[in-house]
Amino acid sequence: MDLPLGEAGLVEVQRLEAIESPQGGEALRGNLVPNMHQEVKRVLQLLDANH
């Protein structure tokens, strides 16, 4: 499932994947979970803007 995200979208997805991965982003996860809703909304808006 490859979406034409554009450069910014791709970087954003890679950053989120790093946070989600068990070996990376452990320190960040505690800070991010409360903000995940806003984060997801922001990413979706970014992806929308690239279409």
C-alpha distance matrix in Angstrom:
0.0 3.8 6.4 9.9 11.4 14.6 16.6 17.8 14.5 13.2 16.6 16.5 13.2 14.8 18.0 16.8 15.2 18.5 20.4 18.5 19.0 22.3 24.0 23.3 24.2 26.7 29.3 27.0 25.7 29.1 29.2 25.8 25.6 28.2 26.3 22.8 23.0 24.0 21.5 18.6 20.3 20.8 17.1 16.2 19.1 18.0 14.6 16.6 19.1 16.6 15.9
3.8 0.0 3.8 6.6 8.4 11.2 13.2 14.9 12.0 10.5 14.1 14.6 11.8 13.3 16.7 16.2 14.9 18.0 20.1 19.0 19.5 23.1 24.2 23.1 23.9 26.8 29.1 26.6 25.8 29.4 29.1 25.7 26.0 28.5 26.2 23.0 23.3 23.7 20.9 18.4 20.0 19.7 16.0 15.4 17.8 16.1 12.8 15.1 16.9 14.0 13.7
6.4 3.8 0.0 3.8 5.5 8.7 11.5 12.7 9.7 9.3 13.1 13.2 11.1 13.3 16.3 15.7 15.4 18.6 20.3 19.5 20.6 24.3 25.6 23.9 24.2 27.3 29.1 26.3 25.6 29.0 28.2 24.7 25.2 27.3 24.7 21.6 21.6 21.6 19.0 16.5 17.4 17.0 13.5 12.6 14.6 12.9 9.4 11.5 13.2 10.4 9.9
9.9 6.6 3.8 0.0 3.8 5.8 9.1 10.8 8.7 8.7 12.4 13.1 12.0 14.1 16.8 17.0 17.1 19.9 21.7 21.5 22.7 26.5 27.4 25.4 25.5 28.8 30.3 27.3 27.1 30.4 29.3 25.9 26.8 28.7 25.8 23.0 23.0 22.4 19.8 17.8 18.3 17.2 13.9 13.2 14.3 12.0 8.9 10.8 11.5 8.1 8.0
11.4 8.4 5.5 3.8 0.0 3.7 6.6 7.4 5.0 5.8 9.3 9.6 9.0 11.4 13.7 14.0 14.7 17.3 18.9 19.1 20.6 24.4 25.2 22.9 22.6 26.0 27.2 24.1 24.1 27.3 25.9 22.6 23.7 25.5 22.4 19.9 20.0 19.1 16.4 14.8 15.3 13.8 10.5 10.5 11.5 8.7 6.2 9.0 9.5 6.4 7.9
14.6 11.2 8.7 5.8 3.7 0.0 3.8 5.7 5.5 6.2 8.8 10.1 10.7 12.3 14.4 15.5 16.4 18.4 20.2 21.0 22.3 26.1 26.4 23.8 23.6 27.1 28.0 24.9 25.5 28.6 27.0 23.9 25.6 27.2 23.9 21.9 22.2 20.8 18.0 17.0 17.3 15.1 12.3 12.9 13.0 9.6 8.3 10.8 9.8 6.5 9.0
16.6 13.2 11.5 9.1 6.6 3.8 0.0 3.8 5.5 5.2 6.3 8.6 10.0 10.7 12.4 14.4 15.4 16.6 18.6 20.0 21.0 24.7 24.6 21.7 21.5 25.2 25.8 22.9 23.9 27.1 25.4 22.7 24.8 26.5 23.3 21.5 22.4 20.8 17.7 17.4 18.1 15.5 12.7 14.4 14.4 10.7 10.4 13.4 12.1 9.4 12.5
17.8 14.9 12.7 10.8 7.4 5.7 3.8 0.0 3.8 5.4 5.3 6.2 8.7 10.0 10.6 12.4 14.3 15.5 16.7 18.4 20.0 23.6 23.7 20.6 19.7 23.3 23.6 20.4 21.5 24.4 22.4 19.6 21.8 23.3 19.9 18.4 19.2 17.3 14.3 14.5 15.0 12.0 9.7 11.9 11.7 7.9 8.7 11.8 10.4 8.9 12.4
14.5 12.0 9.7 8.7 5.0 5.5 5.5 3.8 0.0 3.8 5.5 5.0 6.1 8.6 9.8 10.5 12.2 14.2 15.4 16.3 18.1 21.9 22.5 19.6 18.9 22.3 23.1 19.8 20.2 23.3 21.6 18.5 20.1 21.8 18.6 16.5 17.1 15.7 12.7 12.0 12.8 10.5 7.4 9.1 9.9 6.5 6.1 9.7 9.5 7.9 10.8
13.2 10.5 9.3 8.7 5.8 6.2 5.2 5.4 3.8 0.0 3.8 5.3 5.1 6.2 8.6 9.9 10.5 12.3 14.3 15.2 16.3 20.0 20.3 17.7 17.6 21.2 22.3 19.5 19.9 23.3 22.1 19.1 20.8 23.0 20.1 17.8 19.0 18.1 14.7 14.0 15.6 13.6 10.2 12.1 13.4 10.2 9.3 13.0 13.1 10.8 13.3
16.6 14.1 13.1 12.4 9.3 8.8 6.3 5.3 5.5 3.8 0.0 3.8 5.5 5.1 6.1 8.7 9.8 10.5 12.4 14.2 15.3 18.8 18.6 15.6 15.2 18.9 19.6 16.8 17.9 21.2 19.7 17.1 19.4 21.5 18.7 16.9 18.6 17.4 13.8 14.1 15.9 13.4 10.6 13.4 14.4 11.1 11.4 15.1 14.7 13.1 16.1
16.5 14.6 13.2 13.1 9.6 10.1 8.6 6.2 5.0 5.3 3.8 0.0 3.8 5.5 5.1 6.3 8.6 9.9 10.7 12.3 14.2 17.8 18.2 15.1 14.0 17.5 18.1 14.9 15.5 18.6 17.0 14.1 16.2 18.1 15.1 13.2 14.8 13.6 10.0 10.3 12.2 9.9 7.1 10.3 11.6 8.9 9.6 13.2 13.4 12.6 15.5
13.2 11.8 11.1 12.0 9.0 10.7 10.0 8.7 6.1 5.1 5.5 3.8 0.0 3.8 5.4 5.1 6.1 8.6 9.8 10.4 12.1 15.8 16.7 14.1 13.7 16.9 18.3 15.4 15.3 18.7 17.9 14.7 16.0 18.5 16.0 13.3 14.9 14.7 11.1 10.3 12.8 11.5 8.1 10.4 12.8 10.5 9.9 13.7 14.7 13.5 15.7
14.8 13.3 13.3 14.1 11.4 12.3 10.7 10.0 8.6 6.2 5.1 5.5 3.8 0.0 3.8 5.5 5.0 6.1 8.6 9.8 10.4 14.0 14.1 11.5 11.8 15.3 16.8 14.4 14.8 18.5 17.9 15.2 16.9 19.8 17.6 15.2 17.5 17.3 13.5 13.4 16.2 14.6 11.5 14.2 16.3 13.8 13.4 17.2 17.9 16.4 18.8
18.0 16.7 16.3 16.8 13.7 14.4 12.4 10.6 9.8 8.6 6.1 5.1 5.4 3.8 0.0 3.8 5.4 5.1 6.3 8.7 10.0 13.3 13.3 10.1 9.2 12.9 13.7 11.0 11.9 15.4 14.4 12.0 14.2 16.9 14.7 12.9 15.5 15.0 11.3 12.1 15.0 13.2 10.9 14.1 16.0 13.7 14.3 17.9 18.4 17.6 20.3
16.8 16.2 15.7 17.0 14.0 15.5 14.4 12.4 10.5 9.9 8.7 6.3 5.1 5.5 3.8 0.0 3.8 5.4 5.0 6.1 8.6 11.9 13.1 10.3 9.1 12.1 13.5 10.6 10.2 13.7 13.2 10.1 11.5 14.4 12.4 9.9 12.6 12.8 9.2 9.3 12.7 11.8 9.5 12.3 14.8 13.4 13.6 17.0 18.2 17.7 20.0
15.2 14.9 15.4 17.1 14.7 16.4 15.4 14.3 12.2 10.5 9.8 8.6 6.1 5.0 5.4 3.8 0.0 3.8 5.4 5.0 6.0 9.7 10.9 8.9 9.1 12.0 14.2 12.1 11.5 15.2 15.5 12.7 13.6 16.9 15.6 12.8 15.4 16.2 12.7 12.2 15.7 15.2 12.4 14.7 17.6 16.0 15.5 19.1 20.5 19.5 21.4
18.5 18.0 18.6 19.9 17.3 18.4 16.6 15.5 14.2 12.3 10.5 9.9 8.6 6.1 5.1 5.4 3.8 0.0 3.8 5.5 5.2 8.4 8.3 5.6 6.1 9.4 11.5 9.9 10.1 13.9 14.3 12.3 13.8 17.2 16.0 14.0 17.1 17.6 14.1 14.6 18.0 17.1 14.7 17.6 20.0 18.2 18.3 21.9 22.9 21.9 24.3
20.4 20.1 20.3 21.7 18.9 20.2 18.6 16.7 15.4 14.3 12.4 10.7 9.8 8.6 6.3 5.0 5.4 3.8 0.0 3.8 5.6 7.9 8.8 6.0 4.3 7.1 9.0 6.8 6.5 10.2 10.7 8.7 10.1 13.5 12.7 10.8 14.3 15.1 11.8 12.7 16.3 15.7 14.0 16.9 19.3 18.1 18.6 21.9 23.1 22.7 25.1
18.5 19.0 19.5 21.5 19.1 21.0 20.0 18.4 16.3 15.2 14.2 12.3 10.4 9.8 8.7 6.1 5.0 5.5 3.8 0.0 3.8 6.4 8.7 7.4 7.0 8.5 11.2 9.6 7.7 11.4 12.6 10.2 10.3 14.0 13.7 11.0 14.1 15.7 12.8 12.6 16.4 16.6 14.6 16.8 19.8 19.0 18.8 22.0 23.7 23.3 25.1
19.0 19.5 20.6 22.7 20.6 22.3 21.0 20.0 18.1 16.3 15.3 14.2 12.1 10.4 10.0 8.6 6.0 5.2 5.6 3.8 0.0 3.8 5.7 5.4 7.0 8.4 11.7 11.1 9.9 13.4 15.1 13.3 13.5 17.3 17.2 14.8 17.9 19.4 16.4 16.2 20.0 20.0 17.7 19.9 22.9 21.7 21.3 24.7 26.3 25.4 27.3
22.3 23.1 24.3 26.5 24.4 26.1 24.7 23.6 21.9 20.0 18.8 17.8 15.8 14.0 13.3 11.9 9.7 8.4 7.9 6.4 3.8 0.0 3.8 5.7 7.5 7.0 10.8 11.4 9.9 12.8 15.2 14.2 14.1 17.9 18.5 16.5 19.8 21.6 18.8 18.9 22.7 22.9 20.9 23.2 26.2 25.2 24.9 28.2 29.9 29.1 31.0
24.0 24.2 25.6 27.4 25.2 26.4 24.6 23.7 22.5 20.3 18.6 18.2 16.7 14.1 13.3 13.1 10.9 8.3 8.8 8.7 5.7 3.8 0.0 3.8 6.9 7.0 10.3 11.5 11.2 14.1 16.2 15.7 16.4 20.0 20.4 18.7 22.2 23.5 20.6 21.1 24.8 24.4 22.5 25.1 27.8 26.4 26.3 29.8 31.1 30.1 32.3
23.3 23.1 23.9 25.4 22.9 23.8 21.7 20.6 19.6 17.7 15.6 15.1 14.1 11.5 10.1 10.3 8.9 5.6 6.0 7.4 5.4 5.7 3.8 0.0 3.8 5.7 8.3 8.7 9.2 12.4 13.8 13.2 14.5 18.0 17.9 16.4 20.1 20.9 17.7 18.7 22.2 21.5 19.6 22.6 25.0 23.4 23.7 27.2 28.2 27.4 29.8
24.2 23.9 24.2 25.5 22.6 23.6 21.5 19.7 18.9 17.6 15.2 14.0 13.7 11.8 9.2 9.1 9.1 6.1 4.3 7.0 7.0 7.5 6.9 3.8 0.0 3.8 5.4 5.0 5.9 9.1 10.1 9.7 11.5 14.7 14.5 13.6 17.3 17.9 15.0 16.5 19.9 19.1 17.8 20.9 23.1 21.8 22.6 25.9 26.8 26.4 29.0
26.7 26.8 27.3 28.8 26.0 27.1 25.2 23.3 22.3 21.2 18.9 17.5 16.9 15.3 12.9 12.1 12.0 9.4 7.1 8.5 8.4 7.0 7.0 5.7 3.8 0.0 3.8 5.4 5.2 7.3 9.6 10.0 11.1 14.3 15.1 14.4 18.2 19.2 16.8 18.3 21.7 21.4 20.4 23.3 25.6 24.7 25.5 28.7 29.8 29.7 32.1
29.3 29.1 29.1 30.3 27.2 28.0 25.8 23.6 23.1 22.3 19.6 18.1 18.3 16.8 13.7 13.5 14.2 11.5 9.0 11.2 11.7 10.8 10.3 8.3 5.4 3.8 0.0 3.8 5.6 6.4 7.7 9.3 11.2 13.6 14.3 14.6 18.4 18.9 16.8 18.9 22.0 21.3 20.9 24.1 25.9 25.0 26.3 29.4 30.1 30.3 33.0
27.0 26.6 26.3 27.3 24.1 24.9 22.9 20.4 19.8 19.5 16.8 14.9 15.4 14.4 11.0 10.6 12.1 9.9 6.8 9.6 11.1 11.4 11.5 8.7 5.0 5.4 3.8 0.0 3.8 5.6 5.4 6.1 8.7 11.1 11.1 11.3 15.1 15.3 13.0 15.4 18.4 17.5 17.3 20.5 22.2 21.3 22.8 25.8 26.5 26.8 29.5
25.7 25.8 25.6 27.1 24.1 25.5 23.9 21.5 20.2 19.9 17.9 15.5 15.3 14.8 11.9 10.2 11.5 10.1 6.5 7.7 9.9 9.9 11.2 9.2 5.9 5.2 5.6 3.8 0.0 3.8 5.4 5.0 6.0 9.1 9.9 9.4 13.2 14.3 12.3 14.0 17.2 17.2 16.8 19.6 21.7 21.4 22.5 25.3 26.5 26.9 29.3
29.1 29.4 29.0 30.4 27.3 28.6 27.1 24.4 23.3 23.3 21.2 18.6 18.7 18.5 15.4 13.7 15.2 13.9 10.2 11.4 13.4 12.8 14.1 12.4 9.1 7.3 6.4 5.6 3.8 0.0 3.8 5.6 6.0 7.9 9.7 10.5 13.9 15.0 13.9 15.9 18.7 18.9 19.2 21.8 23.7 23.7 25.1 27.6 28.8 29.6 32.0
29.2 29.1 28.2 29.3 25.9 27.0 25.4 22.4 21.6 22.1 19.7 17.0 17.9 17.9 14.4 13.2 15.5 14.3 10.7 12.6 15.1 15.2 16.2 13.8 10.1 9.6 7.7 5.4 5.4 3.8 0.0 3.8 6.0 6.7 7.4 9.2 12.4 12.6 11.7 14.5 16.8 16.5 17.3 20.1 21.5 21.5 23.4 25.7 26.5 27.6 30.2
25.8 25.7 24.7 25.9 22.6 23.9 22.7 19.6 18.5 19.1 17.1 14.1 14.7 15.2 12.0 10.1 12.7 12.3 8.7 10.2 13.3 14.2 15.7 13.2 9.7 10.0 9.3 6.1 5.0 5.6 3.8 0.0 3.8 5.5 5.1 5.7 9.3 9.7 8.3 10.8 13.4 13.3 13.8 16.5 18.2 18.3 19.9 22.2 23.3 24.3 26.7
25.6 26.0 25.2 26.8 23.7 25.6 24.8 21.8 20.1 20.8 19.4 16.2 16.0 16.9 14.2 11.5 13.6 13.8 10.1 10.3 13.5 14.1 16.4 14.5 11.5 11.1 11.2 8.7 6.0 6.0 6.0 3.8 0.0 3.8 5.3 4.9 8.1 9.9 9.3 10.7 13.4 14.4 14.8 16.8 18.9 19.6 20.8 22.9 24.4 25.6 27.5
28.2 28.5 27.3 28.7 25.5 27.2 26.5 23.3 21.8 23.0 21.5 18.1 18.5 19.8 16.9 14.4 16.9 17.2 13.5 14.0 17.3 17.9 20.0 18.0 14.7 14.3 13.6 11.1 9.1 7.9 6.7 5.5 3.8 0.0 3.8 5.7 7.5 8.8 9.6 11.5 13.2 14.3 15.7 17.5 19.0 20.1 21.7 23.3 24.8 26.4 28.4
26.3 26.2 24.7 25.8 22.4 23.9 23.3 19.9 18.6 20.1 18.7 15.1 16.0 17.6 14.7 12.4 15.6 16.0 12.7 13.7 17.2 18.5 20.4 17.9 14.5 15.1 14.3 11.1 9.9 9.7 7.4 5.1 5.3 3.8 0.0 3.8 5.5 5.5 6.2 8.7 10.1 10.7 12.4 14.4 15.6 16.6 18.5 20.1 21.2 23.0 25.1
22.8 23.0 21.6 23.0 19.9 21.9 21.5 18.4 16.5 17.8 16.9 13.2 13.3 15.2 12.9 9.9 12.8 14.0 10.8 11.0 14.8 16.5 18.7 16.4 13.6 14.4 14.6 11.3 9.4 10.5 9.2 5.7 4.9 5.7 3.8 0.0 3.8 5.5 4.8 6.0 8.5 9.6 10.3 12.1 14.1 15.0 16.3 18.1 19.7 21.1 22.9
23.0 23.3 21.6 23.0 20.0 22.2 22.4 19.2 17.1 19.0 18.6 14.8 14.9 17.5 15.5 12.6 15.4 17.1 14.3 14.1 17.9 19.8 22.2 20.1 17.3 18.2 18.4 15.1 13.2 13.9 12.4 9.3 8.1 7.5 5.5 3.8 0.0 3.8 5.4 5.3 6.3 8.6 10.0 10.7 12.4 14.3 15.5 16.5 18.5 20.3 21.8
24.0 23.7 21.6 22.4 19.1 20.8 20.8 17.3 15.7 18.1 17.4 13.6 14.7 17.3 15.0 12.8 16.2 17.6 15.1 15.7 19.4 21.6 23.5 20.9 17.9 19.2 18.9 15.3 14.3 15.0 12.6 9.7 9.9 8.8 5.5 5.5 3.8 0.0 3.8 5.5 5.1 6.1 8.6 9.9 10.5 12.3 14.2 15.2 16.4 18.6 20.5
21.5 20.9 19.0 19.8 16.4 18.0 17.7 14.3 12.7 14.7 13.8 10.0 11.1 13.5 11.3 9.2 12.7 14.1 11.8 12.8 16.4 18.8 20.6 17.7 15.0 16.8 16.8 13.0 12.3 13.9 11.7 8.3 9.3 9.6 6.2 4.8 5.4 3.8 0.0 3.8 5.4 5.1 6.2 8.6 9.9 10.5 12.4 14.2 15.3 16.9 19.0
18.6 18.4 16.5 17.8 14.8 17.0 17.4 14.5 12.0 14.0 14.1 10.3 10.3 13.4 12.1 9.3 12.2 14.6 12.7 12.6 16.2 18.9 21.1 18.7 16.5 18.3 18.9 15.4 14.0 15.9 14.5 10.8 10.7 11.5 8.7 6.0 5.3 5.5 3.8 0.0 3.8 5.4 5.1 6.1 8.6 9.8 10.5 12.2 14.2 15.5 17.1
20.3 20.0 17.4 18.3 15.3 17.3 18.1 15.0 12.8 15.6 15.9 12.2 12.8 16.2 15.0 12.7 15.7 18.0 16.3 16.4 20.0 22.7 24.8 22.2 19.9 21.7 22.0 18.4 17.2 18.7 16.8 13.4 13.4 13.2 10.1 8.5 6.3 5.1 5.4 3.8 0.0 3.8 5.5 5.1 6.2 8.6 9.9 10.5 12.3 14.5 15.8
20.8 19.7 17.0 17.2 13.8 15.1 15.5 12.0 10.5 13.6 13.4 9.9 11.5 14.6 13.2 11.8 15.2 17.1 15.7 16.6 20.0 22.9 24.4 21.5 19.1 21.4 21.3 17.5 17.2 18.9 16.5 13.3 14.4 14.3 10.7 9.6 8.6 6.1 5.1 5.4 3.8 0.0 3.8 5.5 5.1 6.2 8.7 9.8 10.6 12.7 14.8
17.1 16.0 13.5 13.9 10.5 12.3 12.7 9.7 7.4 10.2 10.6 7.1 8.1 11.5 10.9 9.5 12.4 14.7 14.0 14.6 17.7 20.9 22.5 19.6 17.8 20.4 20.9 17.3 16.8 19.2 17.3 13.8 14.8 15.7 12.4 10.3 10.0 8.6 6.2 5.1 5.5 3.8 0.0 3.8 5.4 4.9 6.2 8.5 9.8 10.8 13.0
16.2 15.4 12.6 13.2 10.5 12.9 14.4 11.9 9.1 12.1 13.4 10.3 10.4 14.2 14.1 12.3 14.7 17.6 16.9 16.8 19.9 23.2 25.1 22.6 20.9 23.3 24.1 20.5 19.6 21.8 20.1 16.5 16.8 17.5 14.4 12.1 10.7 9.9 8.6 6.1 5.1 5.5 3.8 0.0 3.8 5.3 5.0 6.1 8.6 10.0 11.1
19.1 17.8 14.6 14.3 11.5 13.0 14.4 11.7 9.9 13.4 14.4 11.6 12.8 16.3 16.0 14.8 17.6 20.0 19.3 19.8 22.9 26.2 27.8 25.0 23.1 25.6 25.9 22.2 21.7 23.7 21.5 18.2 18.9 19.0 15.6 14.1 12.4 10.5 9.9 8.6 6.2 5.1 5.4 3.8 0.0 3.8 5.4 5.0 6.1 8.8 10.2
18.0 16.1 12.9 12.0 8.7 9.6 10.7 7.9 6.5 10.2 11.1 8.9 10.5 13.8 13.7 13.4 16.0 18.2 18.1 19.0 21.7 25.2 26.4 23.4 21.8 24.7 25.0 21.3 21.4 23.7 21.5 18.3 19.6 20.1 16.6 15.0 14.3 12.3 10.5 9.8 8.6 6.2 4.9 5.3 3.8 0.0 3.8 5.4 5.1 6.5 9.2
14.6 12.8 9.4 8.9 6.2 8.3 10.4 8.7 6.1 9.3 11.4 9.6 9.9 13.4 14.3 13.6 15.5 18.3 18.6 18.8 21.3 24.9 26.3 23.7 22.6 25.5 26.3 22.8 22.5 25.1 23.4 19.9 20.8 21.7 18.5 16.3 15.5 14.2 12.4 10.5 9.9 8.7 6.2 5.0 5.4 3.8 0.0 3.8 5.4 5.2 6.9
16.6 15.1 11.5 10.8 9.0 10.8 13.4 11.8 9.7 13.0 15.1 13.2 13.7 17.2 17.9 17.0 19.1 21.9 21.9 22.0 24.7 28.2 29.8 27.2 25.9 28.7 29.4 25.8 25.3 27.6 25.7 22.2 22.9 23.3 20.1 18.1 16.5 15.2 14.2 12.2 10.5 9.8 8.5 6.1 5.0 5.4 3.8 0.0 3.8 5.4 5.5
19.1 16.9 13.2 11.5 9.5 9.8 12.1 10.4 9.5 13.1 14.7 13.4 14.7 17.9 18.4 18.2 20.5 22.9 23.1 23.7 26.3 29.9 31.1 28.2 26.8 29.8 30.1 26.5 26.5 28.8 26.5 23.3 24.4 24.8 21.2 19.7 18.5 16.4 15.3 14.2 12.3 10.6 9.8 8.6 6.1 5.1 5.4 3.8 0.0 3.8 5.6
16.6 14.0 10.4 8.1 6.4 6.5 9.4 8.9 7.9 10.8 13.1 12.6 13.5 16.4 17.6 17.7 19.5 21.9 22.7 23.3 25.4 29.1 30.1 27.4 26.4 29.7 30.3 26.8 26.9 29.6 27.6 24.3 25.6 26.4 23.0 21.1 20.3 18.6 16.9 15.5 14.5 12.7 10.8 10.0 8.8 6.5 5.2 5.4 3.8 0.0 3.8
15.9 13.7 9.9 8.0 7.9 9.0 12.5 12.4 10.8 13.3 16.1 15.5 15.7 18.8 20.3 20.0 21.4 24.3 25.1 25.1 27.3 31.0 32.3 29.8 29.0 32.1 33.0 29.5 29.3 32.0 30.2 26.7 27.5 28.4 25.1 22.9 21.8 20.5 19.0 17.1 15.8 14.8 13.0 11.1 10.2 9.2 6.9 5.5 5.6 3.8 0.0
